[in-house]
Amino acid sequence: MTISRRTSWAVCIAAATLIAVPAAATAGTDHEADAGRTGAGAAAPAATEADATVDAYYAPAEGKTGAALKAALHDIVKNQSRIGYDAVWNALKVTDQDPANPNNVILLYSGRSQSKSTSGGGADDWNREHVWAKSHGGFGTATGPGTDLHHLRPEDVTVNSTRGNKDFDLGGSPVAEAPGSYTDADSFEPRNAVKGDVARMLLYMAVRYDGGDGFPDLEMNDRVDNGSAPAFGRIGVLKEWNRLDPPDAFERRRNQVIHDAYQHNRNPFIDHPEWVDSIW
């Protein structure tokens, strides 16, 4: 395990809070820390209609913590539209569009901007990565968890295969075609700029799918090598990634597009990353 990388990364994140990041920041760079929103002498941003709408969406969860908060969020986000697995191809071309090039998507682990037209099964194509691996619960590509856009992302076919169904943790050898990512026999570590994204996607799945609707009860634990159990780890590492890599403009836009155009539900941990520590 390469803990030293985590230490140096934390220093970089702290430094980044001193720098303003444009709203159009791309997904290939370290995430903004929204430093301008807080601090001595900083003016509070004006409330917008969108803010009020999001607040109303989460109203049933207000004031709750722990298991009660998790249950309230489940009741909110379970109300969603579902799309088929074939429709995911076109959806990802919208949700993960490169802000700098509308003809491309940004690949999750690789960070590469790649033509939307190169989706498929070839070695240099991109395909549909299930961040919560299908085998962790055996839901396959069935409409529901198998097609939920909140954890599906475009990724290089070879890198996707390398990640496989491994849990997430620190350590391993560098991953070819995914600079900054590492893997070993039982875990995968994504590049710094999307560590928080990965954490929040997994935690959304653990809230959304609780054994109802005929789907497995997805849960978090603090181990790796979970195999086919409907569980993912390591929660301790994922909580730290959520804190060190807060949501950026790309991730927030993605959440909004999924809500507005496809599933009509949200990932609460993108809107309220502080809820992660309130539940786990």
N, C-alpha and C positions, 0 to 999 in steps of 0.2 A: 504494500500500500504506500502511495506516494503522498504522504501528508504534507510534505514541504511545498507542493504545488498549491495546496489549499491556503497555506499561510501567505505566500506571495500574492495570491489572487485577492485575498481579503484586503491587503494593503492597496492594491490597484483599485479595488472598488471604493475604498474610503477616499482615495485621491480623486476618483471620478465624480464624487458628489460635489466637488468644488467647480465643476465645469457644466455649463448649461448645454443641453443637448436639444437640437431641433426636434419638433414634433414629428418630422418625416424620417426619423432615424430608421436605418435598415436593420434587418434581422441578423446581419452578418457581423455586427459589432457588439461589444459589451453593452449591456442594457443601461439605460439612463436610471439614475437614482432619484429623480424628481426633487433634487435638493432645493430648488427655488420655491417649493411649496411650503417649506417650514423654515424655522430659524429666526433668530432675533432680528427684529426690524422688517421681516418679510411681510408683505401685504397678502392677506388671504385672497385666493382667486374668487371671482364672482361666481355664484351658483348659476348653473345653466339648466335649461329645460331637460337636457339629457341626464344631468346629475339627479334631478328630481325624479325622473323616470326610473333610474337605477335604484335610488333609495326606496321608491315605492315597491319595486320588485322584491326587495329583501325585507320589507317591513315585518313579515311574520317571524323573522329571525332576530329582530332587534332586541338587545338586552340579554340574549342567551349565550351560554358558554358550554363547553364540553359536549357530552352526549346529547343534551337538549338542542344545542346549536346544530350539531350534525344532523339530527332528525329533522329539524326545521328546514335546513338547506335541502335535504333530500326531498321533502314534500314540495319545495319550490321548483327544483330543477328537473324533477321527474316528469313535469308537464312539458312535453316536447313533441315536435314532429320528427318523423324518422325517414331516412332515405335509404335506398337500396345500395348494395356494394358497388354496382356498376356506376351509379351516380356520383360516388365518391371521387372518381377521377376528375370530373369537371368541377366539382365543388372545391377540391384542393387547388385548382388553377385560379380560383377566386380568393379563397381564404389565405393562401400563401404566396400571392403574387408579389414579385419583387417591386418595392416602391420606386426603384430607379429604372425599371425596365418592365413594362406591362406585358411583354411577351414571355417573361420568365417567371419561374417560381424559385423560392429560396429553399434549399434542402436543409433539413433540420440539423443533423449531426455534421454534415460536410460543410455547411455554410456557403455552399456554392450556388451561384445564380445560374439556372439552367433552363433551356427552352421548354415551354409548356408542351410542345409537340413531341418531346422525347420521352414520354411516359411509356412504360412497357416492361418487358422482361429481359432485355439485353443487358450485358455487363455494364454499359455506360448509361443505361436508361435510368429513370427514376420510377419508383413504385410507391405503394401505400404502406407506410410503416405504422404498425400498431404499437404505440408507446407502452400501453398495457398489453403485453403479448397475448395473443389469442389463446395459447395453451394454458395460461394462468387463469383457469376457469373453464376452459374448453368451449368457449362460445363461438369459436370460428369466425365466419364472416356473416353470421345471421344478423338480420336487421335488428338493431338494438345496440349492445356493447360492441359488436363486431363492425358496426358502421357509424359509430358515434364520432362526429368530426372533432369533438373536443380532445380526442387523443390520437387522431389520425393525421399524419404529416407526410409530405413528400420526402423521399430519401433515395440516394444512390442505391441501386440494386445490390451491389457488392457489399457496401457498408451495412445495408439492412440485413444481409445474410450474416455478416460478422457479428452484429449485435444479437441476432437470433431472438431467443426468449430469456436472455439473461436479466437478472435483477440489476439495480443500479447501486454503485459504490465507487470508492476511490481506488485507483491503482491499475496496474497492468502495463502492457506494451502499447506503443503508439499504433493507431489504426490508420492504415493506408487510405488515402482519399478523404480522411476526416481529420484535418489538422487540429490538434488540441484534445482529441478524444483518445481514450485508452481502454484496453480490454484485457481480461484474463479468463481463466476457465469458467468462472461462475458469475462475473459481473462486467458491467460496461459503465464507463465514465464519459459523459458527453463533454464537448467543449464548454468553456466557461460561459460564453454568451447565451447559452440555452439551458444551463443547469436548472435555473428557476422554472423555466417553461416546462421541463420534464417533470419536476416535482409537482407543479400545479396541475398538470394533466393527470398524473396518477392519483392525486388526492381528489380531484373531481370524480374520477371513476369510482373511488372508494365510497364517495358520498352518494353518487347517482344510483349505483347498483347494489342493493342491499338484500337481495334474495327474492324480491318481488318481480312481477311481470314475467315469471317463468325463467328468469336469468339468475346466475350464481350470485352469491353474496361476496362481493369483492372487498378485501380488507388489506390493511397495511400491517407489516411487522418489521422487526429490526434484524432480519437475517437475509442472506443470499441463498441461492440454490433452492428456490421454492418449488422448482419443477412444475408440475401440473396443478398444484394447489391454487385456489382462487385468492392468492395473496401476493403482495409485492413488497420488496425492501430495497434499501434499508431506510426505515423511517427517520432515524436519527440524522443520516446524511442528507436526506431529502429536505428535512426541515431547515437544515443549515443552508442548502442551496436556495431555498425559497427566500431566506433572509438576505443572503449575499447577492442574489441576482433578482432584483425586483422587476415587476412587469414593465416592459418598454412600449413604445408606440406601436410597434409591429404586433406584439402580443395582444394589446388592447384593441387594436383594429380588428384582429382576427376574431376575438371574442364577440365583438359587435356584429361582424358580418354573419357569423354562425347564428347569432340571435335573430338578426333582421331577415336574412334571406333563406335560411335552411331549417334549423331545429327549433328556433324560437325559445331557446333556453340559454343560460349563461354559465360560465365557469366562475363560481363565486370567489375563488382564490386569486383570480386575476383582478377582480374588482376590490376584494378585501384580503390581501395576502396575510394580514395580521390574524385572520381567523384560523390559519393553520396551527399556530401555537395555542389558540383557544381550544382546539379540538384534540390535538395530539400532544 
